[in-house]
């Protein structure tokens, strides 16, 4: 298991090296889909057992991690407090909340807000569909860039060269529809730039479609993506395209709230009535 962004030990020294190793242990615990014990953390991190044991003890005493009677490590309450503090100060979420609720009301489906986190999408907010069956992502979770609507929306704000740097092979195949050829994904990203929205055609999660659009800040840079996702059996390709103008309109309004200057092609019409058909 790799730890993107924390591979700094080789350029750090002394206590800084210990800090980087400790952070890597925390990230392995946070990202694992199974319980991790000391032997697992030593294996995935490459940190020597005595060093790992010493760092884990410090992290547990600081309540960054917890260890139960079986020796299994989990995140501690300190991480939850830090995470909530970060999210509370993220003005993007506050500005987006009302608009995300509007999209859920229009579509009846789940709305996600995500940002670029190294080479992944980090979901920072969600407003769930009132329907019992809905997509699995949640705030704090991550997904690949190449096969998600938000990921492709985020990539659309980068240059071709920057996109190619992030699309490092082998690209993970999540479903039979996932594009794993970086050149093909780049072609999709160019399409997003032209039409203003991205589509995830059951590429990231089995049985789930998504339409997303980029959010810009006062500099014109893409700082987030906003999507509507739903089970494919009730969210056809035609439904996706009918909803796309509403997603673009809402992201344009969110961009305006963040200080972006409206472009000549921005959608400025009022909200659609749920069920109203639009063409793209």
Backbone bond lengths (Angstrom), bond angles and torsions (degrees), N, CA, C in turn:
res aa  C-N    CA-C-N  psi(-1)  N-CA   C-N-CA  omega(-1)  CA-C   N-CA-C  phi
1 X - - - 1.463 - - 1.518 109.01 -
2 X 1.292 119.15 128.85 1.457 122.68 179.09 1.507 110.48 -95.67
3 X 1.318 116.24 160.14 1.451 121.51 178.58 1.507 109.16 -125.07
4 X 1.356 118.51 87.51 1.453 121.74 -176.49 1.527 110.93 -59.23
5 X 1.313 115.53 137.66 1.450 119.93 173.86 1.511 113.85 87.74
6 X 1.360 118.74 -12.77 1.456 120.57 -178.55 1.517 111.40 -114.29
7 X 1.310 117.35 14.77 1.453 121.65 179.32 1.528 108.96 -84.87
8 X 1.340 115.39 65.39 1.461 120.78 -174.59 1.518 112.32 -115.73
9 X 1.329 116.36 -3.10 1.456 119.15 -173.33 1.517 112.39 -59.62
10 X 1.330 116.45 -34.49 1.459 119.91 -176.25 1.528 111.86 -68.76
11 X 1.341 117.58 -21.08 1.464 120.47 -179.07 1.517 111.85 -108.98
12 X 1.346 117.28 5.28 1.451 121.38 179.27 1.521 109.07 -109.38
13 X 1.328 115.52 164.82 1.452 119.10 -178.43 1.520 109.26 -139.40
14 X 1.346 115.86 156.10 1.446 121.72 173.43 1.511 113.84 55.80
15 X 1.350 115.51 -131.37 1.460 120.87 -177.49 1.517 111.69 -63.34
16 X 1.338 118.35 -27.49 1.463 120.88 178.07 1.521 110.04 -63.62
17 X 1.344 117.15 -38.58 1.467 120.29 177.04 1.520 110.61 -62.26
18 X 1.312 116.65 -42.55 1.464 120.38 179.47 1.527 110.28 -62.97
19 X 1.341 116.46 -39.43 1.459 120.51 179.25 1.525 110.88 -62.44
20 X 1.335 116.09 -45.11 1.463 120.47 -179.81 1.528 110.25 -62.66
21 X 1.324 117.43 -41.70 1.467 120.67 179.38 1.529 110.55 -65.31
22 X 1.329 116.02 -40.10 1.462 119.53 178.51 1.521 111.82 -64.19
23 X 1.325 116.36 -42.16 1.465 120.52 177.91 1.523 110.93 -63.59
24 X 1.337 115.69 -37.80 1.466 119.27 178.36 1.523 110.93 -63.37
25 X 1.324 117.32 -40.09 1.464 120.59 177.95 1.526 110.65 -62.58
26 X 1.323 116.99 -42.52 1.466 120.86 178.54 1.522 110.54 -62.06
27 X 1.334 116.85 -42.86 1.458 119.64 -178.32 1.520 111.34 -67.37
28 X 1.315 118.20 -36.63 1.468 120.10 176.76 1.528 110.60 -62.27
29 X 1.326 116.83 -41.69 1.464 120.49 177.94 1.526 110.00 -63.82
30 X 1.341 116.45 -42.94 1.458 121.15 -176.41 1.524 112.08 -66.35
31 X 1.323 117.54 -36.34 1.461 120.77 -172.41 1.527 113.62 -94.69
32 X 1.314 117.44 -8.62 1.464 119.44 -176.87 1.527 110.82 -73.55
33 X 1.326 116.16 141.07 1.457 121.24 176.39 1.527 111.42 -95.31
34 X 1.331 116.44 12.11 1.462 121.04 176.91 1.524 109.03 -145.07
35 X 1.325 117.71 158.11 1.475 119.99 178.66 1.528 111.29 -60.79
36 X 1.322 116.47 141.44 1.469 121.12 179.88 1.523 110.19 -118.62
37 X 1.333 114.96 133.37 1.462 121.06 174.45 1.524 107.82 -108.05
38 X 1.326 115.75 -179.93 1.460 120.23 -176.96 1.522 111.67 -56.83
39 X 1.323 117.64 -44.47 1.458 120.24 -177.98 1.529 110.81 -62.63
40 X 1.340 116.98 -36.37 1.464 120.66 179.07 1.520 110.63 -67.36
41 X 1.325 116.67 -44.57 1.467 120.73 -177.85 1.522 111.26 -65.62
42 X 1.319 116.77 -37.10 1.471 119.84 176.21 1.520 109.62 -63.05
43 X 1.328 116.38 -41.37 1.462 120.41 -176.91 1.529 111.43 -68.02
44 X 1.346 117.73 -47.00 1.465 119.64 -174.03 1.523 112.58 -77.95
45 X 1.331 117.21 -25.81 1.465 119.65 -176.16 1.520 113.26 -94.71
46 X 1.330 116.63 -25.56 1.459 119.18 -174.80 1.517 113.41 77.84
47 X 1.320 117.40 4.01 1.464 121.36 178.63 1.534 108.62 -78.31
48 X 1.328 118.34 132.02 1.470 120.06 179.95 1.530 111.51 -56.33
49 X 1.328 116.72 147.21 1.460 120.71 -174.59 1.530 113.41 -56.03
50 X 1.344 119.98 -47.47 1.471 118.47 -179.83 1.535 112.22 -61.06
51 X 1.355 116.03 -39.43 1.469 119.57 179.21 1.522 110.31 -67.07
52 X 1.325 116.45 -43.72 1.468 120.40 179.89 1.520 110.60 -61.40
53 X 1.322 117.09 -43.73 1.459 121.13 -179.28 1.529 110.74 -62.04
54 X 1.338 116.45 -41.81 1.469 120.86 179.38 1.532 111.19 -65.35
55 X 1.343 116.53 -44.13 1.464 120.44 -179.46 1.528 111.44 -67.82
56 X 1.324 116.54 -40.19 1.459 119.98 179.39 1.523 111.44 -64.27
57 X 1.314 116.72 -36.56 1.464 120.40 177.29 1.528 110.71 -62.20
58 X 1.334 116.53 -44.78 1.471 120.53 178.49 1.528 110.41 -63.18
59 X 1.326 116.67 -44.02 1.465 121.20 -178.42 1.526 111.41 -64.60
60 X 1.324 117.36 -36.28 1.465 120.40 178.07 1.522 111.14 -71.18
61 X 1.324 116.96 -40.71 1.470 119.35 177.53 1.523 111.82 -64.11
62 X 1.341 116.47 -29.64 1.463 121.08 177.70 1.531 112.02 -85.60
63 X 1.338 117.52 0.94 1.462 124.94 -180.00 1.530 112.57 63.10
64 X 1.339 116.18 22.81 1.462 120.04 171.77 1.530 108.92 -78.13
65 X 1.325 116.36 -34.38 1.466 122.84 174.00 1.526 109.18 -126.55
66 X 1.325 114.76 162.46 1.455 121.79 172.12 1.525 108.62 -128.36
67 X 1.308 116.45 150.85 1.461 120.87 175.21 1.527 107.69 -130.15
68 X 1.343 116.48 133.28 1.462 119.13 -178.69 1.526 110.58 -96.16
69 X 1.318 115.42 -173.82 1.469 120.07 -174.86 1.519 112.72 -66.48
70 X 1.322 116.94 -21.59 1.469 119.82 179.31 1.525 112.08 -87.19
71 X 1.349 116.62 -1.58 1.457 119.80 -178.35 1.513 113.73 84.66
72 X 1.328 117.27 15.93 1.466 121.74 179.69 1.525 109.99 -90.27
73 X 1.336 115.34 132.91 1.471 120.70 -178.29 1.523 110.61 -98.18
74 X 1.333 115.95 138.09 1.462 123.54 173.92 1.516 108.69 -135.99
75 X 1.335 115.98 167.86 1.463 119.49 177.10 1.517 110.31 -66.87
76 X 1.334 115.47 146.34 1.449 121.10 -179.75 1.525 112.91 -98.58
77 X 1.321 117.95 173.66 1.468 122.03 -176.26 1.519 113.75 -64.92
78 X 1.332 117.84 -25.33 1.465 119.44 179.15 1.532 110.67 -61.75
79 X 1.337 116.84 -37.81 1.459 120.64 179.72 1.523 110.58 -64.53
80 X 1.339 116.71 -41.09 1.462 120.31 178.67 1.526 110.70 -61.41
81 X 1.319 116.71 -41.75 1.466 120.28 179.55 1.517 111.19 -65.12
82 X 1.335 116.93 -42.72 1.464 120.17 178.08 1.527 110.86 -64.30
83 X 1.331 115.81 -43.83 1.454 119.62 -178.81 1.519 112.09 -62.29
84 X 1.333 116.08 -42.44 1.464 118.84 179.60 1.520 110.86 -66.87
85 X 1.330 116.40 -37.79 1.466 119.62 177.85 1.525 110.64 -62.61
86 X 1.337 116.73 -42.09 1.458 120.58 177.77 1.522 110.64 -61.54
87 X 1.348 116.57 -47.48 1.457 120.21 -177.78 1.522 111.89 -65.67
88 X 1.340 116.54 -37.72 1.466 119.95 179.96 1.525 111.73 -63.28
89 X 1.331 116.24 -30.02 1.464 120.00 -177.43 1.520 112.70 -92.16
90 X 1.316 116.46 -1.87 1.456 120.38 -179.10 1.522 108.64 -83.71
91 X 1.325 116.70 96.33 1.455 121.67 -173.97 1.517 111.82 -59.50
92 X 1.309 116.78 -27.38 1.458 121.18 178.36 1.519 110.66 -54.14
93 X 1.319 117.32 -44.20 1.458 120.89 -179.17 1.525 111.33 -63.70
94 X 1.327 116.29 -42.88 1.457 119.71 -179.01 1.522 110.86 -63.15
95 X 1.321 116.60 -42.30 1.456 120.54 -179.18 1.530 111.63 -69.19
96 X 1.324 116.32 -28.26 1.467 120.33 -175.09 1.518 113.71 -86.86
97 X 1.329 118.34 -21.03 1.465 121.65 -168.72 1.526 112.98 -54.10
98 X 1.313 116.66 -53.46 1.470 120.86 -177.72 1.524 111.41 -62.44
99 X 1.331 116.79 -40.38 1.463 121.28 -178.51 1.524 111.38 -68.87
100 X 1.325 116.85 -36.32 1.467 119.84 176.89 1.523 110.58 -65.81
101 X 1.314 116.92 -40.58 1.460 120.27 177.23 1.530 110.74 -62.52
102 X 1.346 116.40 -37.13 1.459 120.38 177.52 1.525 110.86 -62.28
103 X 1.322 116.43 -43.58 1.468 119.60 179.65 1.529 111.68 -64.74
104 X 1.322 116.81 -38.12 1.466 119.65 177.42 1.527 109.96 -64.35
105 X 1.325 116.63 -39.75 1.466 120.32 178.73 1.528 110.97 -64.43
106 X 1.330 116.66 -40.16 1.468 121.04 -179.75 1.526 111.20 -68.94
107 X 1.315 115.15 -45.15 1.471 119.80 -171.54 1.520 114.32 -93.13
108 X 1.338 116.01 -28.19 1.453 119.84 -172.53 1.513 113.04 77.08
109 X 1.352 116.61 8.31 1.461 121.37 -175.89 1.526 111.54 -120.89
110 X 1.333 116.24 175.49 1.461 122.50 -173.87 1.527 111.65 -79.46
111 X 1.317 115.77 138.80 1.465 122.35 179.24 1.522 109.21 -115.14
112 X 1.326 115.75 131.77 1.462 122.10 179.83 1.531 110.74 -119.01
113 X 1.319 115.64 148.85 1.466 122.88 172.56 1.519 107.36 -122.29
114 X 1.348 116.88 127.40 1.453 120.09 -177.09 1.510 112.43 -136.60
115 X 1.323 116.01 154.85 1.463 122.37 178.68 1.525 108.83 -126.93
116 X 1.318 115.11 164.19 1.459 121.34 178.02 1.521 109.69 -77.97
117 X 1.331 116.28 123.66 1.458 122.03 177.20 1.516 107.68 -125.21
118 X 1.342 114.80 94.43 1.453 121.89 -173.57 1.528 109.36 58.06
119 X 1.313 118.85 -108.08 1.466 120.49 -177.40 1.520 111.63 -112.49
120 X 1.328 116.95 25.58 1.454 121.26 -178.59 1.530 111.42 -137.46
121 X 1.327 115.46 167.62 1.458 121.78 169.19 1.523 107.51 -90.90
122 X 1.334 116.73 128.17 1.462 122.19 172.36 1.519 107.21 -106.85
123 X 1.324 116.93 119.35 1.462 120.63 179.09 1.530 109.08 -81.36
124 X 1.327 116.65 123.39 1.459 120.52 -176.19 1.524 112.55 -108.72
125 X 1.322 118.15 -12.31 1.460 120.84 177.64 1.519 109.46 -159.75
126 X 1.319 115.19 154.40 1.468 121.08 176.55 1.515 109.05 -153.23
127 X 1.323 115.67 143.58 1.462 121.85 169.63 1.516 105.87 -120.75
128 X 1.316 116.53 116.61 1.455 120.91 -170.98 1.521 113.10 -78.70
129 X 1.306 113.95 149.61 1.456 120.97 171.62 1.520 108.97 -64.29
130 X 1.329 117.56 146.50 1.466 119.42 174.99 1.526 112.47 -71.84
131 X 1.333 116.79 -10.11 1.460 120.75 -178.29 1.534 110.06 -80.51
132 X 1.327 117.50 147.80 1.473 120.03 -173.80 1.521 114.60 -69.14
133 X 1.344 118.88 -29.85 1.465 121.56 179.76 1.516 108.27 -98.33
134 X 1.343 117.35 120.82 1.457 120.94 -176.57 1.528 109.89 -154.61
135 X 1.347 117.40 166.73 1.473 120.79 -177.20 1.525 112.58 -61.06
136 X 1.342 114.81 160.58 1.460 120.62 -169.72 1.520 114.64 -89.92
137 X 1.331 119.69 -15.39 1.473 120.49 -175.16 1.521 110.70 -63.61
138 X 1.328 116.10 153.93 1.459 121.11 179.17 1.526 108.42 -147.51
139 X 1.346 118.13 159.16 1.466 119.27 177.92 1.526 111.61 -55.68
140 X 1.322 115.05 134.84 1.458 120.76 -177.23 1.509 113.64 96.91
141 X 1.329 117.33 -15.97 1.464 120.24 178.31 1.524 110.27 -87.58
142 X 1.324 115.72 166.41 1.462 121.54 -177.93 1.522 110.17 -130.18
143 X 1.313 115.59 155.33 1.459 122.48 174.48 1.526 108.66 -143.85
144 X 1.326 117.30 163.34 1.472 119.77 178.86 1.525 112.23 -66.74
145 X 1.307 115.89 157.54 1.459 121.69 176.86 1.515 112.17 -76.85
146 X 1.332 117.40 -39.36 1.460 121.14 -166.07 1.520 114.60 -72.39
147 X 1.354 117.49 -17.33 1.461 118.84 -173.48 1.519 113.78 -125.10
148 X 1.335 117.28 11.75 1.464 121.67 178.81 1.521 110.31 -115.90
149 X 1.325 115.45 150.21 1.463 119.48 177.29 1.512 111.68 -60.71
150 X 1.331 117.15 -48.13 1.465 120.40 179.23 1.518 110.19 -63.35
151 X 1.329 117.14 -39.73 1.462 119.66 179.67 1.509 112.10 -59.23
152 X 1.332 116.68 -45.62 1.469 120.02 179.77 1.525 111.14 -69.19
153 X 1.342 117.26 -32.53 1.462 119.98 175.06 1.529 110.67 -64.47
154 X 1.331 116.74 -41.14 1.469 120.46 177.76 1.525 111.17 -66.00
155 X 1.321 116.70 -41.93 1.463 120.26 179.64 1.528 111.39 -64.29
156 X 1.323 117.50 -28.06 1.471 120.36 -177.87 1.519 112.65 -64.60
157 X 1.330 117.18 -18.59 1.460 120.71 178.70 1.515 113.66 -87.86
158 X 1.332 116.87 -1.65 1.458 121.50 -179.31 1.519 110.49 -102.59
159 X 1.307 116.65 164.19 1.460 120.62 173.52 1.522 109.34 -74.60
160 X 1.321 117.04 162.92 1.465 120.36 177.17 1.523 111.10 -56.03
161 X 1.327 116.04 -41.29 1.468 119.47 -178.75 1.524 111.11 -64.36
162 X 1.336 117.23 -40.27 1.467 120.56 178.95 1.523 110.47 -67.34
163 X 1.333 116.97 -38.17 1.467 120.34 177.34 1.523 109.82 -62.44
164 X 1.327 117.04 -44.69 1.465 120.89 -178.88 1.530 111.05 -62.80
165 X 1.324 117.87 -33.66 1.467 120.93 178.13 1.525 111.33 -65.72
166 X 1.334 116.92 -33.33 1.459 120.87 -177.96 1.529 112.59 -84.16
167 X 1.322 116.77 -25.86 1.464 120.52 -178.65 1.525 109.95 -89.01
168 X 1.305 114.95 71.98 1.465 121.52 -176.42 1.527 109.13 -87.35
169 X 1.322 115.68 125.43 1.469 120.08 177.85 1.530 110.71 -73.17
170 X 1.331 117.88 149.80 1.473 126.25 1.19 1.525 111.17 -82.93
171 X 1.326 117.05 132.08 1.449 121.26 174.47 1.525 108.81 -76.32
172 X 1.319 115.20 136.18 1.464 120.17 -175.66 1.529 111.60 -68.22
173 X 1.315 116.63 134.80 1.467 121.48 174.43 1.520 108.29 -93.69
174 X 1.329 116.37 112.16 1.459 121.14 -178.00 1.530 112.47 -92.95
175 X 1.320 116.80 -34.05 1.469 122.66 176.78 1.521 107.68 -141.35
176 X 1.318 116.39 177.02 1.464 118.85 178.97 1.524 111.39 -69.48
177 X 1.333 118.48 -15.57 1.462 122.01 178.31 1.526 113.74 -90.03
178 X 1.324 117.83 -8.04 1.461 120.74 -176.02 1.528 111.43 -64.93
179 X 1.326 116.05 129.34 1.467 120.89 173.18 1.523 108.27 -82.84
180 X 1.321 116.33 124.87 1.466 120.34 -179.68 1.527 112.42 -111.89
181 X 1.315 117.05 1.29 1.464 121.87 176.56 1.526 108.35 -92.46
182 X 1.336 119.35 114.74 1.465 120.87 -177.96 1.528 113.29 -53.63
183 X 1.327 117.63 -36.57 1.467 120.11 179.94 1.529 110.69 -64.19
184 X 1.336 117.16 -38.02 1.462 120.60 178.85 1.530 110.74 -68.76
185 X 1.324 116.55 -39.35 1.468 119.87 177.67 1.521 110.24 -65.15
186 X 1.329 116.95 -41.91 1.458 120.37 177.49 1.527 110.53 -59.65
187 X 1.333 117.05 -37.77 1.460 120.11 176.08 1.520 111.41 -61.01
188 X 1.337 116.88 -40.32 1.464 120.06 176.51 1.525 111.05 -63.81
189 X 1.315 116.02 -42.12 1.470 120.68 -179.23 1.529 110.70 -61.74
190 X 1.319 117.09 -40.31 1.462 120.17 176.71 1.525 110.52 -62.25
191 X 1.323 116.90 -35.77 1.457 120.87 176.46 1.517 111.93 -65.33
192 X 1.317 116.21 -36.98 1.465 120.58 177.66 1.527 110.33 -62.99
193 X 1.328 116.01 -41.22 1.468 119.33 178.85 1.525 111.12 -61.10
194 X 1.324 116.66 -37.25 1.463 120.83 -176.22 1.524 112.37 -74.10
195 X 1.333 117.55 -43.22 1.470 119.20 -173.39 1.524 113.28 -99.70
196 X 1.346 117.63 -15.38 1.458 120.14 174.49 1.510 115.57 92.11
197 X 1.320 118.83 0.97 1.461 120.27 177.58 1.519 109.89 -148.95
198 X 1.338 114.96 159.62 1.463 122.47 -178.78 1.516 109.88 -118.65
199 X 1.319 116.34 152.61 1.455 122.28 177.55 1.524 109.55 -125.12
200 X 1.303 115.67 134.15 1.463 122.33 169.83 1.519 105.85 -105.05
201 X 1.330 115.59 103.29 1.463 122.43 -175.58 1.528 109.18 -91.71
202 X 1.352 114.92 70.39 1.474 122.02 -178.70 1.534 109.32 54.80
203 X 1.322 116.19 47.25 1.462 121.71 -176.37 1.523 113.17 -102.62
204 X 1.326 117.32 -23.01 1.457 120.33 -175.72 1.521 112.78 -108.32
205 X 1.310 116.71 -39.64 1.460 121.96 -177.40 1.525 108.57 -133.31
206 X 1.318 116.02 131.71 1.460 120.18 -178.66 1.523 110.71 -56.39
207 X 1.351 115.33 128.97 1.452 120.02 174.82 1.504 115.55 76.98
208 X 1.353 118.28 16.60 1.472 120.86 -178.29 1.524 110.22 -127.45
209 X 1.339 115.76 129.38 1.465 122.14 172.60 1.513 109.19 -108.05
210 X 1.341 114.21 159.23 1.463 119.45 -176.26 1.520 110.02 -152.94
211 X 1.326 116.22 144.78 1.459 121.90 170.36 1.527 106.83 -126.95
212 X 1.319 116.72 136.14 1.468 121.29 -173.88 1.526 110.09 -142.32
213 X 1.335 115.61 160.02 1.460 120.99 176.99 1.525 108.82 -143.93
214 X 1.339 117.37 154.02 1.463 120.74 -178.37 1.522 113.34 -78.98
215 X 1.319 115.25 152.68 1.463 123.80 175.50 1.522 107.73 -115.85
216 X 1.345 116.66 132.32 1.471 121.52 -177.15 1.524 111.16 -113.61
217 X 1.336 115.30 155.04 1.460 119.61 176.78 1.528 110.40 -102.91
218 X 1.334 116.61 -167.02 1.461 121.32 -174.92 1.524 112.73 -66.10
219 X 1.325 117.35 -18.22 1.470 120.10 178.28 1.526 111.89 -89.67
220 X 1.332 116.72 -6.04 1.458 120.25 -175.76 1.510 113.50 88.68
221 X 1.314 116.97 -1.16 1.467 120.99 -179.29 1.522 110.37 -78.80
222 X 1.328 116.67 144.53 1.457 121.34 174.91 1.525 108.13 -75.34
223 X 1.326 116.16 118.49 1.468 121.02 -176.64 1.519 112.71 -112.51
224 X 1.332 116.88 -10.36 1.460 119.84 -178.03 1.526 109.11 -163.65
225 X 1.298 114.79 171.06 1.459 121.88 172.16 1.510 108.33 -134.27
226 X 1.314 116.46 147.28 1.459 121.49 179.88 1.517 108.08 -127.17
227 X 1.330 116.81 135.42 1.463 119.48 -173.93 1.512 111.98 -135.71
228 X 1.320 114.53 160.82 1.465 122.88 166.06 1.520 106.12 -118.72
229 X 1.331 116.08 126.37 1.464 121.67 -177.91 1.513 109.60 -126.56
230 X 1.331 115.50 147.17 1.463 119.97 -178.60 1.515 110.45 -159.98
231 X 1.325 116.61 158.79 1.466 119.66 173.40 1.523 110.48 -57.54
232 X 1.323 116.18 136.71 1.466 120.89 -173.96 1.520 112.68 -62.98
233 X 1.340 117.96 -27.57 1.466 119.14 -176.98 1.523 112.34 -66.70
234 X 1.351 117.55 -20.15 1.461 119.28 177.11 1.536 111.65 -120.12
235 X 1.353 116.30 10.62 1.467 121.21 -177.92 1.527 106.90 -137.80
236 X 1.317 115.51 81.86 1.462 120.94 -176.15 1.523 110.81 -74.35
237 X 1.330 115.81 170.64 1.466 120.42 175.72 1.521 110.64 -59.95
238 X 1.329 117.24 -38.47 1.467 120.58 176.91 1.518 111.11 -63.81
239 X 1.352 117.24 -40.29 1.461 120.84 177.38 1.524 110.80 -61.54
240 X 1.333 115.38 -42.06 1.464 120.59 179.51 1.520 110.58 -58.76
241 X 1.327 116.88 -46.28 1.465 120.38 -177.68 1.527 111.94 -71.16
242 X 1.337 117.55 -31.47 1.457 119.20 176.21 1.521 111.30 -68.37
243 X 1.343 115.99 -33.38 1.457 120.05 -177.72 1.526 112.28 -83.09
244 X 1.323 117.82 -21.46 1.469 121.69 -174.72 1.532 113.41 -51.35
245 X 1.353 120.27 -44.48 1.474 118.74 179.76 1.524 113.33 -60.74
246 X 1.339 117.40 -33.21 1.461 119.87 177.65 1.523 110.93 -68.90
247 X 1.337 116.23 -39.71 1.464 119.68 177.95 1.523 110.11 -64.26
248 X 1.331 117.20 -43.31 1.466 120.99 178.70 1.527 110.48 -64.64
249 X 1.331 116.82 -41.57 1.469 119.84 179.80 1.527 110.80 -62.25
250 X 1.334 116.77 -43.93 1.460 120.67 -178.88 1.530 111.31 -67.08
251 X 1.334 117.48 -42.05 1.469 119.08 178.25 1.526 111.16 -67.77
252 X 1.324 117.32 -31.93 1.470 119.80 175.66 1.526 110.21 -65.43
253 X 1.340 116.75 -40.52 1.460 120.17 178.24 1.523 110.97 -67.56
254 X 1.332 117.10 -40.52 1.464 119.92 177.32 1.522 110.07 -63.83
255 X 1.326 116.78 -40.78 1.470 120.32 177.31 1.525 110.17 -61.12
256 X 1.332 117.10 -41.65 1.469 120.80 178.60 1.530 110.43 -60.73
257 X 1.318 116.62 -41.45 1.464 120.70 179.36 1.523 112.06 -65.10
258 X 1.337 115.67 -26.25 1.467 120.16 178.30 1.525 111.84 -89.02
259 X 1.333 116.56 2.27 1.458 120.44 174.85 1.500 115.73 102.64
260 X 1.341 117.80 3.18 1.464 120.13 -179.68 1.525 110.27 -71.04
261 X 1.326 116.37 145.27 1.460 121.93 176.71 1.518 108.82 -83.77
262 X 1.349 118.49 125.27 1.471 119.92 -178.98 1.516 111.41 -59.07
263 X 1.330 116.33 138.82 1.456 121.69 176.23 1.512 110.45 -90.59
264 X 1.329 117.55 167.75 1.461 120.73 -177.67 1.515 114.09 -65.00
265 X 1.348 117.36 -21.52 1.464 120.29 -177.72 1.516 113.15 -100.83
266 X 1.345 117.46 4.29 1.455 119.57 -178.94 1.519 110.65 -64.70
267 X 1.329 115.27 142.47 1.455 120.72 178.68 1.515 108.64 -81.41
268 X 1.316 117.63 125.64 1.460 120.84 -175.31 1.520 112.30 -121.87
269 X 1.322 117.31 6.09 1.449 119.44 179.79 1.512 110.97 -73.24
270 X 1.320 116.71 162.32 1.443 121.82 -178.80 1.508 111.34 -72.24
271 X 1.342 116.26 177.42 1.459 120.20 -176.89 1.505 111.34 -65.37
272 X 1.318 115.11 147.22 1.456 120.70 178.45 1.513 110.10 -81.23
273 X 1.302 115.60 152.61 1.445 119.73 172.25 1.516 108.52 -75.23
274 X 1.349 118.29 133.55 1.466 119.22 179.71 1.529 110.60 -51.81
275 X 1.346 114.39 131.15 1.438 120.06 179.22 1.504 114.02 93.83
276 X 1.364 117.02 -10.18 1.453 120.02 179.79 1.520 109.78 -70.56
277 X 1.298 118.35 133.12 1.456 121.66 -178.96 1.519 109.66 -89.58
278 X 1.337 115.35 138.21 1.452 122.12 174.90 1.505 108.06 -131.53
279 X 1.291 116.52 153.43 1.461 120.02 175.94 1.506 109.02 -107.10
280 X 1.336 115.44 154.15 1.466 121.59 -179.20 1.512 108.30 -117.83
